[in-house]
Amino acid sequence: MSKSQVKHEPSSVQVRRSARARRLRGAVLELLAEESPERLNADVLLGVLERLHYDVTARGLAAALAYLRSRAYVEFEELRSRQVPQLRIVRVSLTAQGADVVEATITDPGIDLP
């Protein structure tokens, strides 16, 4: 077997990181489902996740939202402030397909629902 054919088992750190990412994605979908059809501001979403004791950063939430958007489970729009150009406000909403994941009518191995 050549080096390119050797499969490496994920490290325990990678396994934990992956599990944490799946749980975070599921929590985001659940929170959005509770507020649907309203949109949530990403900063509010981050604050709620922190209060629920998720170990999450703004970067981690952005990665979760990017994953969910790539699967068409969420939609979001970025709004820039005229007064503070670098300020971004992201409003996030659940799509019908995202609702299907929350309701378990479809499954995604990259998401663990709480």
NUVOBA-753575 format. One record per residue: residue in three letters; residue number from 0; x, y, z of N, C-alpha, C in turn. Coordinates in nm, 3 decimals. Example, Ala and Ser with C-alpha at 12.3 -4.5 7.8 and 13.67 -1.06 7.14 Angstrom:
residues 2
miza code->ala&pos->0&n_x->1.319&n_y->-0.569&n_z->0.780&ca_x->1.230&ca_y->-0.450&ca_z->0.780&c_x->1.320&c_y->-0.330&c_z->0.780
miza code->ser&pos->1&n_x->1.285&n_y->-0.225&n_z->0.708&ca_x->1.367&ca_y->-0.106&ca_z->0.714&c_x->1.290&c_y->0.003&c_z->0.787
end
This chain:
residues 114
miza code->met&pos->0&n_x->0.085&n_y->-0.117&n_z->0.000&ca_x->0.000&ca_y->0.000&ca_z->0.000&c_x->0.090&c_y->0.124&c_z->0.000
miza code->ser&pos->1&n_x->0.064&n_y->0.219&n_z->-0.089&ca_x->0.146&ca_y->0.339&ca_z->-0.096&c_x->0.106&c_y->0.437&c_z->0.014
miza code->lys&pos->2&n_x->0.190&n_y->0.537&n_z->0.036&ca_x->0.162&ca_y->0.638&ca_z->0.139&c_x->0.031&c_y->0.710&c_z->0.110
miza code->ser&pos->3&n_x->0.000&n_y->0.733&n_z->-0.017&ca_x->-0.122&ca_y->0.805&ca_z->-0.051&c_x->-0.247&c_y->0.721&c_z->-0.024
miza code->gln&pos->4&n_x->-0.231&n_y->0.589&n_z->-0.013&ca_x->-0.345&ca_y->0.502&ca_z->0.012&c_x->-0.367&c_y->0.475&c_z->0.160
miza code->val&pos->5&n_x->-0.272&n_y->0.510&n_z->0.245&ca_x->-0.285&ca_y->0.485&ca_z->0.387&c_x->-0.387&c_y->0.582&c_z->0.446
miza code->lys&pos->6&n_x->-0.483&n_y->0.527&n_z->0.516&ca_x->-0.583&ca_y->0.610&ca_z->0.580&c_x->-0.544&c_y->0.628&c_z->0.726
miza code->his&pos->7&n_x->-0.543&n_y->0.752&n_z->0.768&ca_x->-0.510&ca_y->0.783&ca_z->0.905&c_x->-0.638&c_y->0.797&c_z->0.986
miza code->glu&pos->8&n_x->-0.637&n_y->0.739&n_z->1.102&ca_x->-0.748&ca_y->0.756&ca_z->1.194&c_x->-0.744&c_y->0.898&c_z->1.250
miza code->pro&pos->9&n_x->-0.859&n_y->0.961&n_z->1.267&ca_x->-0.858&ca_y->1.097&ca_z->1.324&c_x->-0.810&c_y->1.092&c_z->1.469
miza code->ser&pos->10&n_x->-0.741&n_y->1.196&n_z->1.509&ca_x->-0.695&ca_y->1.204&ca_z->1.647&c_x->-0.813&c_y->1.232&c_z->1.739
miza code->ser&pos->11&n_x->-0.793&n_y->1.212&n_z->1.867&ca_x->-0.902&ca_y->1.237&ca_z->1.962&c_x->-0.939&c_y->1.385&c_z->1.961
miza code->val&pos->12&n_x->-0.844&n_y->1.473&n_z->1.936&ca_x->-0.873&ca_y->1.616&ca_z->1.927&c_x->-0.963&c_y->1.644&c_z->1.806
miza code->gln&pos->13&n_x->-0.932&n_y->1.582&n_z->1.694&ca_x->-1.013&ca_y->1.600&ca_z->1.573&c_x->-1.155&c_y->1.545&c_z->1.594
miza code->val&pos->14&n_x->-1.165&n_y->1.433&n_z->1.662&ca_x->-1.296&ca_y->1.373&ca_z->1.688&c_x->-1.379&c_y->1.465&c_z->1.776
miza code->arg&pos->15&n_x->-1.318&n_y->1.520&n_z->1.882&ca_x->-1.390&ca_y->1.611&ca_z->1.972&c_x->-1.429&c_y->1.740&c_z->1.899
miza code->arg&pos->16&n_x->-1.339&n_y->1.793&n_z->1.818&ca_x->-1.367&ca_y->1.916&ca_z->1.744&c_x->-1.483&c_y->1.894&c_z->1.646
miza code->ser&pos->17&n_x->-1.482&n_y->1.781&n_z->1.579&ca_x->-1.589&ca_y->1.749&ca_z->1.485&c_x->-1.723&c_y->1.733&c_z->1.556
miza code->ala&pos->18&n_x->-1.723&n_y->1.665&n_z->1.670&ca_x->-1.846&ca_y->1.646&ca_z->1.746&c_x->-1.899&c_y->1.780&c_z->1.796
miza code->arg&pos->19&n_x->-1.809&n_y->1.867&n_z->1.842&ca_x->-1.849&ca_y->2.000&ca_z->1.889&c_x->-1.911&c_y->2.080&c_z->1.775
miza code->ala&pos->20&n_x->-1.853&n_y->2.073&n_z->1.655&ca_x->-1.905&ca_y->2.144&ca_z->1.539&c_x->-2.045&c_y->2.093&c_z->1.502
miza code->arg&pos->21&n_x->-2.064&n_y->1.961&n_z->1.506&ca_x->-2.196&ca_y->1.904&ca_z->1.474&c_x->-2.302&c_y->1.950&c_z->1.575
miza code->arg&pos->22&n_x->-2.265&n_y->1.952&n_z->1.705&ca_x->-2.360&ca_y->1.996&ca_z->1.808&c_x->-2.393&c_y->2.145&c_z->1.791
miza code->leu&pos->23&n_x->-2.292&n_y->2.226&n_z->1.759&ca_x->-2.316&ca_y->2.369&ca_z->1.740&c_x->-2.410&c_y->2.392&c_z->1.623
miza code->arg&pos->24&n_x->-2.388&n_y->2.324&n_z->1.513&ca_x->-2.477&ca_y->2.338&ca_z->1.397&c_x->-2.621&c_y->2.302&c_z->1.433
miza code->gly&pos->25&n_x->-2.637&n_y->2.195&n_z->1.509&ca_x->-2.771&ca_y->2.154&ca_z->1.551&c_x->-2.836&c_y->2.257&c_z->1.642
miza code->ala&pos->26&n_x->-2.758&n_y->2.313&n_z->1.734&ca_x->-2.810&ca_y->2.414&ca_z->1.825&c_x->-2.853&c_y->2.539&c_z->1.749
miza code->val&pos->27&n_x->-2.776&n_y->2.579&n_z->1.651&ca_x->-2.810&ca_y->2.696&ca_z->1.569&c_x->-2.943&c_y->2.671&c_z->1.498
miza code->leu&pos->28&n_x->-2.958&n_y->2.554&n_z->1.438&ca_x->-3.085&ca_y->2.523&ca_z->1.370&c_x->-3.202&c_y->2.524&c_z->1.468
miza code->glu&pos->29&n_x->-3.183&n_y->2.466&n_z->1.585&ca_x->-3.290&ca_y->2.463&ca_z->1.686&c_x->-3.331&c_y->2.605&c_z->1.727
miza code->leu&pos->30&n_x->-3.233&n_y->2.689&n_z->1.754&ca_x->-3.263&ca_y->2.827&ca_z->1.794&c_x->-3.335&c_y->2.903&c_z->1.683
miza code->leu&pos->31&n_x->-3.291&n_y->2.885&n_z->1.561&ca_x->-3.358&ca_y->2.951&ca_z->1.449&c_x->-3.499&c_y->2.899&c_z->1.431
miza code->ala&pos->32&n_x->-3.519&n_y->2.770&n_z->1.454&ca_x->-3.653&ca_y->2.712&ca_z->1.441&c_x->-3.748&c_y->2.772&c_z->1.544
miza code->glu&pos->33&n_x->-3.696&n_y->2.796&n_z->1.665&ca_x->-3.779&ca_y->2.857&ca_z->1.770&c_x->-3.824&c_y->2.997&c_z->1.733
miza code->glu&pos->34&n_x->-3.743&n_y->3.069&n_z->1.659&ca_x->-3.773&ca_y->3.208&ca_z->1.622&c_x->-3.838&c_y->3.222&c_z->1.485
miza code->ser&pos->35&n_x->-3.841&n_y->3.114&n_z->1.408&ca_x->-3.892&ca_y->3.119&ca_z->1.272&c_x->-4.036&c_y->3.169&c_z->1.271
miza code->pro&pos->36&n_x->-4.073&n_y->3.254&n_z->1.181&ca_x->-4.005&ca_y->3.296&ca_z->1.059&c_x->-3.917&c_y->3.421&c_z->1.078
miza code->glu&pos->37&n_x->-3.902&n_y->3.467&n_z->1.200&ca_x->-3.818&ca_y->3.584&ca_z->1.225&c_x->-3.671&c_y->3.552&c_z->1.199
miza code->arg&pos->38&n_x->-3.596&n_y->3.654&n_z->1.166&ca_x->-3.451&ca_y->3.642&ca_z->1.149&c_x->-3.385&c_y->3.678&c_z->1.281
miza code->leu&pos->39&n_x->-3.271&n_y->3.618&n_z->1.307&ca_x->-3.194&ca_y->3.650&ca_z->1.426&c_x->-3.064&c_y->3.719&c_z->1.386
miza code->asn&pos->40&n_x->-3.026&n_y->3.818&n_z->1.461&ca_x->-2.897&ca_y->3.883&ca_z->1.444&c_x->-2.790&c_y->3.785&c_z->1.491
miza code->ala&pos->41&n_x->-2.681&n_y->3.776&n_z->1.420&ca_x->-2.575&ca_y->3.681&ca_z->1.454&c_x->-2.516&c_y->3.708&c_z->1.592
miza code->asp&pos->42&n_x->-2.506&n_y->3.835&n_z->1.632&ca_x->-2.454&ca_y->3.866&ca_z->1.766&c_x->-2.548&c_y->3.815&c_z->1.875
miza code->val&pos->43&n_x->-2.677&n_y->3.828&n_z->1.852&ca_x->-2.776&ca_y->3.776&ca_z->1.947&c_x->-2.765&c_y->3.624&c_z->1.953
miza code->leu&pos->44&n_x->-2.754&n_y->3.562&n_z->1.839&ca_x->-2.739&ca_y->3.416&ca_z->1.831&c_x->-2.616&c_y->3.371&c_z->1.909
miza code->leu&pos->45&n_x->-2.505&n_y->3.442&n_z->1.891&ca_x->-2.382&ca_y->3.409&ca_z->1.963&c_x->-2.403&c_y->3.424&c_z->2.114
miza code->gly&pos->46&n_x->-2.468&n_y->3.530&n_z->2.156&ca_x->-2.495&ca_y->3.551&ca_z->2.299&c_x->-2.582&c_y->3.442&c_z->2.358
miza code->val&pos->47&n_x->-2.684&n_y->3.400&n_z->2.287&ca_x->-2.772&ca_y->3.293&ca_z->2.335&c_x->-2.694&c_y->3.163&c_z->2.347
miza code->leu&pos->48&n_x->-2.613&n_y->3.132&n_z->2.247&ca_x->-2.532&ca_y->3.009&ca_z->2.253&c_x->-2.437&c_y->3.012&c_z->2.372
miza code->glu&pos->49&n_x->-2.376&n_y->3.128&n_z->2.398&ca_x->-2.287&ca_y->3.139&ca_z->2.513&c_x->-2.363&c_y->3.119&c_z->2.643
miza code->arg&pos->50&n_x->-2.483&n_y->3.176&n_z->2.654&ca_x->-2.564&ca_y->3.158&ca_z->2.775&c_x->-2.608&c_y->3.013&c_z->2.793
miza code->leu&pos->51&n_x->-2.618&n_y->2.941&n_z->2.683&ca_x->-2.653&ca_y->2.799&ca_z->2.689&c_x->-2.529&c_y->2.712&c_z->2.710
miza code->his&pos->52&n_x->-2.416&n_y->2.777&n_z->2.737&ca_x->-2.290&ca_y->2.711&ca_z->2.770&c_x->-2.225&c_y->2.638&c_z->2.653
miza code->tyr&pos->53&n_x->-2.247&n_y->2.689&n_z->2.533&ca_x->-2.172&ca_y->2.637&ca_z->2.418&c_x->-2.039&c_y->2.709&c_z->2.416
miza code->asp&pos->54&n_x->-1.933&n_y->2.635&n_z->2.393&ca_x->-1.800&ca_y->2.692&ca_z->2.380&c_x->-1.786&c_y->2.739&c_z->2.237
miza code->val&pos->55&n_x->-1.826&n_y->2.864&n_z->2.211&ca_x->-1.833&ca_y->2.914&ca_z->2.075&c_x->-1.772&c_y->3.053&c_z->2.066
miza code->thr&pos->56&n_x->-1.707&n_y->3.077&n_z->1.955&ca_x->-1.652&ca_y->3.209&ca_z->1.924&c_x->-1.726&c_y->3.263&c_z->1.802
miza code->ala&pos->57&n_x->-1.704&n_y->3.389&n_z->1.773&ca_x->-1.764&ca_y->3.447&ca_z->1.652&c_x->-1.716&c_y->3.372&c_z->1.528
miza code->arg&pos->58&n_x->-1.589&n_y->3.335&n_z->1.527&ca_x->-1.534&ca_y->3.260&ca_z->1.413&c_x->-1.600&c_y->3.121&c_z->1.403
miza code->gly&pos->59&n_x->-1.620&n_y->3.056&n_z->1.516&ca_x->-1.685&ca_y->2.924&ca_z->1.516&c_x->-1.828&c_y->2.933&c_z->1.467
miza code->leu&pos->60&n_x->-1.900&n_y->3.037&n_z->1.511&ca_x->-2.037&ca_y->3.056&ca_z->1.465&c_x->-2.038&c_y->3.084&c_z->1.315
miza code->ala&pos->61&n_x->-1.944&n_y->3.164&n_z->1.268&ca_x->-1.936&ca_y->3.193&ca_z->1.124&c_x->-1.914&c_y->3.065&c_z->1.044
miza code->ala&pos->62&n_x->-1.829&n_y->2.977&n_z->1.096&ca_x->-1.804&ca_y->2.849&ca_z->1.027&c_x->-1.930&c_y->2.763&c_z->1.026
miza code->ala&pos->63&n_x->-2.001&n_y->2.760&n_z->1.138&ca_x->-2.126&ca_y->2.682&ca_z->1.144&c_x->-2.228&c_y->2.738&c_z->1.047
miza code->leu&pos->64&n_x->-2.241&n_y->2.870&n_z->1.042&ca_x->-2.336&ca_y->2.932&ca_z->0.950&c_x->-2.297&c_y->2.908&c_z->0.805
miza code->ala&pos->65&n_x->-2.169&n_y->2.911&n_z->0.776&ca_x->-2.124&ca_y->2.883&ca_z->0.639&c_x->-2.159&c_y->2.741&c_z->0.598
miza code->tyr&pos->66&n_x->-2.138&n_y->2.645&n_z->0.689&ca_x->-2.175&ca_y->2.506&ca_z->0.662&c_x->-2.325&c_y->2.495&c_z->0.637
miza code->leu&pos->67&n_x->-2.405&n_y->2.554&n_z->0.726&ca_x->-2.550&ca_y->2.545&ca_z->0.714&c_x->-2.601&c_y->2.614&c_z->0.588
miza code->arg&pos->68&n_x->-2.539&n_y->2.724&n_z->0.552&ca_x->-2.578&ca_y->2.794&ca_z->0.429&c_x->-2.541&c_y->2.711&c_z->0.307
miza code->ser&pos->69&n_x->-2.425&n_y->2.643&n_z->0.310&ca_x->-2.383&ca_y->2.562&ca_z->0.195&c_x->-2.478&c_y->2.445&c_z->0.171
miza code->arg&pos->70&n_x->-2.548&n_y->2.404&n_z->0.274&ca_x->-2.646&ca_y->2.295&ca_z->0.263&c_x->-2.789&c_y->2.346&c_z->0.243
miza code->ala&pos->71&n_x->-2.802&n_y->2.480&n_z->0.233&ca_x->-2.931&ca_y->2.547&ca_z->0.213&c_x->-3.025&c_y->2.529&c_z->0.333
miza code->tyr&pos->72&n_x->-2.968&n_y->2.520&n_z->0.454&ca_x->-3.048&ca_y->2.508&ca_z->0.576&c_x->-3.077&c_y->2.645&c_z->0.637
miza code->val&pos->73&n_x->-2.993&n_y->2.742&n_z->0.607&ca_x->-3.014&ca_y->2.878&ca_z->0.655&c_x->-2.987&c_y->2.975&c_z->0.542
miza code->glu&pos->74&n_x->-3.043&n_y->3.094&n_z->0.559&ca_x->-3.014&ca_y->3.206&ca_z->0.471&c_x->-2.968&c_y->3.319&c_z->0.561
miza code->phe&pos->75&n_x->-2.878&n_y->3.399&n_z->0.511&ca_x->-2.845&ca_y->3.519&ca_z->0.588&c_x->-2.804&c_y->3.632&c_z->0.497
miza code->glu&pos->76&n_x->-2.822&n_y->3.750&n_z->0.550&ca_x->-2.783&ca_y->3.869&ca_z->0.477&c_x->-2.690&c_y->3.950&c_z->0.566
miza code->glu&pos->77&n_x->-2.590&n_y->4.010&n_z->0.505&ca_x->-2.496&ca_y->4.093&ca_z->0.577&c_x->-2.528&c_y->4.238&c_z->0.547
miza code->leu&pos->78&n_x->-2.542&n_y->4.315&n_z->0.651&ca_x->-2.570&ca_y->4.457&ca_z->0.637&c_x->-2.450&c_y->4.534&c_z->0.690
miza code->arg&pos->79&n_x->-2.406&n_y->4.633&n_z->0.618&ca_x->-2.293&ca_y->4.716&ca_z->0.661&c_x->-2.348&c_y->4.848&c_z->0.716
miza code->ser&pos->80&n_x->-2.287&n_y->4.894&n_z->0.823&ca_x->-2.325&ca_y->5.021&ca_z->0.882&c_x->-2.262&c_y->5.136&c_z->0.803
miza code->arg&pos->81&n_x->-2.337&n_y->5.241&n_z->0.778&ca_x->-2.281&ca_y->5.358&ca_z->0.709&c_x->-2.188&c_y->5.435&c_z->0.801
miza code->gln&pos->82&n_x->-2.221&n_y->5.436&n_z->0.931&ca_x->-2.140&ca_y->5.510&ca_z->1.026&c_x->-2.009&c_y->5.437&c_z->1.058
miza code->val&pos->83&n_x->-2.015&n_y->5.306&n_z->1.065&ca_x->-1.897&ca_y->5.225&ca_z->1.098&c_x->-1.884&c_y->5.120&c_z->0.988
miza code->pro&pos->84&n_x->-1.811&n_y->5.151&n_z->0.880&ca_x->-1.806&ca_y->5.062&ca_z->0.762&c_x->-1.764&c_y->4.919&c_z->0.792
miza code->gln&pos->85&n_x->-1.676&n_y->4.897&n_z->0.890&ca_x->-1.632&ca_y->4.760&ca_z->0.918&c_x->-1.735&c_y->4.681&c_z->0.999
miza code->leu&pos->86&n_x->-1.837&n_y->4.748&n_z->1.052&ca_x->-1.940&ca_y->4.680&ca_z->1.130&c_x->-2.032&c_y->4.601&c_z->1.038
miza code->arg&pos->87&n_x->-2.047&n_y->4.474&n_z->1.069&ca_x->-2.135&ca_y->4.386&ca_z->0.991&c_x->-2.246&c_y->4.336&c_z->1.082
miza code->ile&pos->88&n_x->-2.365&n_y->4.344&n_z->1.036&ca_x->-2.477&ca_y->4.285&ca_z->1.107&c_x->-2.530&c_y->4.175&c_z->1.017
miza code->val&pos->89&n_x->-2.532&n_y->4.054&n_z->1.068&ca_x->-2.577&ca_y->3.940&ca_z->0.988&c_x->-2.711&c_y->3.894&c_z->1.045
miza code->arg&pos->90&n_x->-2.811&n_y->3.893&n_z->0.960&ca_x->-2.943&ca_y->3.845&ca_z->1.001&c_x->-2.965&c_y->3.707&c_z->0.940
miza code->val&pos->91&n_x->-2.993&n_y->3.612&n_z->1.026&ca_x->-2.998&ca_y->3.471&ca_z->0.986&c_x->-3.141&c_y->3.418&c_z->1.000
miza code->ser&pos->92&n_x->-3.183&n_y->3.337&n_z->0.903&ca_x->-3.315&ca_y->3.272&ca_z->0.913&c_x->-3.306&c_y->3.128&c_z->0.866
miza code->leu&pos->93&n_x->-3.399&n_y->3.050&n_z->0.912&ca_x->-3.409&ca_y->2.908&ca_z->0.878&c_x->-3.482&c_y->2.893&c_z->0.744
miza code->thr&pos->94&n_x->-3.436&n_y->2.802&n_z->0.661&ca_x->-3.507&ca_y->2.772&ca_z->0.536&c_x->-3.600&c_y->2.654&c_z->0.560
miza code->ala&pos->95&n_x->-3.682&n_y->2.623&n_z->0.461&ca_x->-3.771&ca_y->2.507&ca_z->0.471&c_x->-3.689&c_y->2.379&c_z->0.486
miza code->gln&pos->96&n_x->-3.579&n_y->2.371&n_z->0.415&ca_x->-3.493&ca_y->2.253&ca_z->0.426&c_x->-3.430&c_y->2.243&c_z->0.565
miza code->gly&pos->97&n_x->-3.394&n_y->2.357&n_z->0.623&ca_x->-3.342&ca_y->2.358&ca_z->0.760&c_x->-3.447&c_y->2.312&c_z->0.859
miza code->ala&pos->98&n_x->-3.572&n_y->2.353&n_z->0.836&ca_x->-3.682&ca_y->2.309&ca_z->0.923&c_x->-3.699&c_y->2.157&c_z->0.912
miza code->asp&pos->99&n_x->-3.679&n_y->2.103&n_z->0.794&ca_x->-3.688&ca_y->1.958&ca_z->0.776&c_x->-3.581&c_y->1.886&c_z->0.860
miza code->val&pos->100&n_x->-3.463&n_y->1.944&n_z->0.869&ca_x->-3.358&ca_y->1.883&ca_z->0.951&c_x->-3.401&c_y->1.886&c_z->1.098
miza code->val&pos->101&n_x->-3.450&n_y->2.000&n_z->1.144&ca_x->-3.494&ca_y->2.012&ca_z->1.284&c_x->-3.606&c_y->1.914&c_z->1.314
miza code->glu&pos->102&n_x->-3.697&n_y->1.896&n_z->1.219&ca_x->-3.810&ca_y->1.805&ca_z->1.237&c_x->-3.774&c_y->1.660&c_z->1.208
miza code->ala&pos->103&n_x->-3.649&n_y->1.635&n_z->1.172&ca_x->-3.596&ca_y->1.501&ca_z->1.145&c_x->-3.664&c_y->1.432&c_z->1.027
miza code->thr&pos->104&n_x->-3.718&n_y->1.511&n_z->0.933&ca_x->-3.770&ca_y->1.449&ca_z->0.811&c_x->-3.658&c_y->1.426&c_z->0.711
miza code->ile&pos->105&n_x->-3.545&n_y->1.498&n_z->0.730&ca_x->-3.422&ca_y->1.467&ca_z->0.659&c_x->-3.309&c_y->1.469&c_z->0.761
miza code->thr&pos->106&n_x->-3.204&n_y->1.395&n_z->0.732&ca_x->-3.091&ca_y->1.390&ca_z->0.825&c_x->-2.965&c_y->1.436&c_z->0.754
miza code->asp&pos->107&n_x->-2.872&n_y->1.482&n_z->0.834&ca_x->-2.742&ca_y->1.524&ca_z->0.783&c_x->-2.639&c_y->1.476&c_z->0.884
miza code->pro&pos->108&n_x->-2.543&n_y->1.394&n_z->0.842&ca_x->-2.445&ca_y->1.343&ca_z->0.937&c_x->-2.355&c_y->1.451&c_z->0.995
miza code->gly&pos->109&n_x->-2.360&n_y->1.572&n_z->0.940&ca_x->-2.280&ca_y->1.682&ca_z->0.990&c_x->-2.351&c_y->1.765&c_z->1.095
miza code->ile&pos->110&n_x->-2.470&n_y->1.719&n_z->1.139&ca_x->-2.550&ca_y->1.794&ca_z->1.236&c_x->-2.602&c_y->1.699&c_z->1.343
miza code->asp&pos->111&n_x->-2.578&n_y->1.737&n_z->1.469&ca_x->-2.636&ca_y->1.667&ca_z->1.584&c_x->-2.733&c_y->1.761&c_z->1.651
miza code->leu&pos->112&n_x->-2.859&n_y->1.722&n_z->1.655&ca_x->-2.959&ca_y->1.806&ca_z->1.721&c_x->-2.956&c_y->1.780&c_z->1.871
miza code->pro&pos->113&n_x->-2.979&n_y->1.888&n_z->1.948&ca_x->-2.979&ca_y->1.870&ca_z->2.096&c_x->-3.091&c_y->1.782&c_z->2.143
end
